[in-house]
Amino acid sequence: MALLATTSFAAVGREEVALAEHDAIVAAIAAHDGDAAYRALKAHISKAFETRLKIDAGEVRLR
């Protein structure tokens, strides 16, 4: 992602969603629930990637 001009945070509303995703990851880690942390992290990375593809395709508004 560092080589890309923008990140998924450029999408309108993405920062709120990403913050909630980060909270879920941290909560799972704090609860020592590796499976939940894995699922939360995988969902977060997938959503960020999906958003990035939509940015590249011009399908989402940028801030």
BAPA-578316 format. One line per 8 residues: their letters; for each residue x, y, z of N, C-alpha, C. Coordinates in nm, 3 decimals. Layout:
! residues N
A = X:Y:Z:X:Y:Z:X:Y:Z ~ ...
END
This chain:
! residues 63
MALLATTS = 0.081:-0.119:0.000:0.000:0.000:0.000:0.086:0.126:0.000 ~ 0.206:0.119:0.052:0.289:0.238:0.059:0.323:0.293:-0.079 ~ 0.318:0.211:-0.179:0.349:0.256:-0.313:0.230:0.322:-0.382 ~ 0.113:0.310:-0.323:-0.006:0.368:-0.383:-0.019:0.515:-0.345 ~ -0.081:0.591:-0.434:-0.092:0.735:-0.412:-0.185:0.769:-0.295 ~ -0.288:0.690:-0.276:-0.382:0.714:-0.166:-0.410:0.583:-0.095 ~ -0.475:0.593:0.019:-0.515:0.473:0.092:-0.667:0.468:0.097 ~ -0.721:0.365:0.158:-0.866:0.355:0.169:-0.924:0.468:0.254
FAAVGREE = -0.840:0.534:0.334:-0.886:0.648:0.415:-0.930:0.766:0.328 ~ -0.893:0.767:0.202:-0.935:0.875:0.113:-1.085:0.867:0.083 ~ -1.145:0.750:0.103:-1.288:0.732:0.077:-1.370:0.799:0.187 ~ -1.473:0.869:0.145:-1.562:0.936:0.240:-1.621:0.832:0.336 ~ -1.607:0.857:0.466:-1.664:0.770:0.568:-1.578:0.652:0.607 ~ -1.470:0.627:0.537:-1.389:0.508:0.566:-1.324:0.515:0.703 ~ -1.286:0.636:0.748:-1.215:0.644:0.876:-1.302:0.596:0.992 ~ -1.432:0.626:0.989:-1.520:0.580:1.096:-1.532:0.427:1.096
VALAEHDA = -1.545:0.371:0.977:-1.556:0.225:0.964:-1.426:0.159:1.009 ~ -1.313:0.214:0.965:-1.183:0.156:1.001:-1.160:0.164:1.151 ~ -1.203:0.273:1.214:-1.187:0.286:1.359:-1.265:0.176:1.431 ~ -1.386:0.150:1.387:-1.466:0.043:1.447:-1.398:-0.093:1.424 ~ -1.341:-0.112:1.307:-1.269:-0.236:1.278:-1.148:-0.249:1.369 ~ -1.075:-0.140:1.388:-0.959:-0.143:1.477:-1.002:-0.174:1.620 ~ -1.113:-0.115:1.664:-1.164:-0.142:1.798:-1.195:-0.291:1.816 ~ -1.254:-0.352:1.714:-1.286:-0.495:1.721:-1.159:-0.580:1.731
IVAAIAAH = -1.057:-0.541:1.656:-0.930:-0.614:1.660:-0.869:-0.604:1.800 ~ -0.861:-0.482:1.852:-0.802:-0.460:1.984:-0.881:-0.532:2.093 ~ -1.013:-0.527:2.084:-1.097:-0.595:2.184:-1.072:-0.745:2.184 ~ -1.059:-0.803:2.066:-1.033:-0.947:2.056:-0.896:-0.981:2.114 ~ -0.798:-0.898:2.086:-0.665:-0.921:2.141:-0.668:-0.909:2.293 ~ -0.735:-0.806:2.343:-0.745:-0.784:2.488:-0.814:-0.901:2.557 ~ -0.908:-0.964:2.486:-0.981:-1.078:2.541:-0.903:-1.209:2.521 ~ -0.783:-1.200:2.464:-0.701:-1.318:2.437:-0.774:-1.418:2.348
DGDAAYRA = -0.853:-1.364:2.255:-0.929:-1.448:2.162:-0.864:-1.438:2.024 ~ -0.770:-1.527:2.003:-0.694:-1.526:1.878:-0.780:-1.548:1.756 ~ -0.878:-1.635:1.766:-0.965:-1.661:1.651:-1.045:-1.536:1.614 ~ -1.100:-1.469:1.714:-1.177:-1.347:1.688:-1.086:-1.237:1.634 ~ -0.965:-1.227:1.687:-0.870:-1.127:1.637:-0.835:-1.155:1.491 ~ -0.813:-1.279:1.460:-0.784:-1.318:1.322:-0.898:-1.280:1.229 ~ -1.020:-1.315:1.269:-1.137:-1.284:1.186:-1.154:-1.132:1.169 ~ -1.137:-1.058:1.278:-1.154:-0.912:1.273:-1.047:-0.849:1.183
LKAHISKA = -0.924:-0.896:1.196:-0.816:-0.841:1.115:-0.835:-0.876:0.968 ~ -0.875:-0.999:0.942:-0.899:-1.041:0.804:-1.012:-0.959:0.741 ~ -1.119:-0.936:0.818:-1.230:-0.855:0.767:-1.185:-0.712:0.741 ~ -1.103:-0.658:0.830:-1.053:-0.521:0.815:-0.968:-0.508:0.689 ~ -0.875:-0.598:0.670:-0.788:-0.592:0.553:-0.868:-0.611:0.425 ~ -0.965:-0.703:0.429:-1.049:-0.726:0.311:-1.129:-0.603:0.275 ~ -1.188:-0.537:0.375:-1.268:-0.417:0.350:-1.180:-0.305:0.297 ~ -1.062:-0.289:0.353:-0.970:-0.185:0.305:-0.931:-0.212:0.160
FETRLKID = -0.905:-0.337:0.128:-0.869:-0.373:-0.009:-0.985:-0.348:-0.105 ~ -1.104:-0.389:-0.063:-1.223:-0.367:-0.145:-1.245:-0.217:-0.168 ~ -1.229:-0.139:-0.064:-1.244:0.006:-0.077:-1.140:0.062:-0.171 ~ -1.019:0.015:-0.160:-0.910:0.060:-0.248:-0.943:0.030:-0.394 ~ -0.995:-0.088:-0.421:-1.034:-0.123:-0.558:-1.144:-0.031:-0.609 ~ -1.239:0.002:-0.521:-1.347:0.092:-0.560:-1.295:0.233:-0.585 ~ -1.197:0.275:-0.508:-1.133:0.405:-0.532:-1.070:0.405:-0.670 ~ -0.993:0.302:-0.699:-0.924:0.293:-0.828:-1.022:0.289:-0.945
AGEVRLR = -1.141:0.231:-0.921:-1.242:0.222:-1.026:-1.330:0.346:-1.034 ~ -1.309:0.440:-0.943:-1.389:0.562:-0.943:-1.531:0.543:-0.891 ~ -1.551:0.439:-0.809:-1.685:0.406:-0.760:-1.719:0.467:-0.626 ~ -1.625:0.531:-0.560:-1.653:0.594:-0.430:-1.607:0.739:-0.433 ~ -1.674:0.820:-0.350:-1.636:0.959:-0.338:-1.512:0.971:-0.249 ~ -1.425:1.061:-0.286:-1.305:1.086:-0.206:-1.322:1.215:-0.130 ~ -1.255:1.221:-0.014:-1.262:1.345:0.064:-1.151:1.437:0.026
END
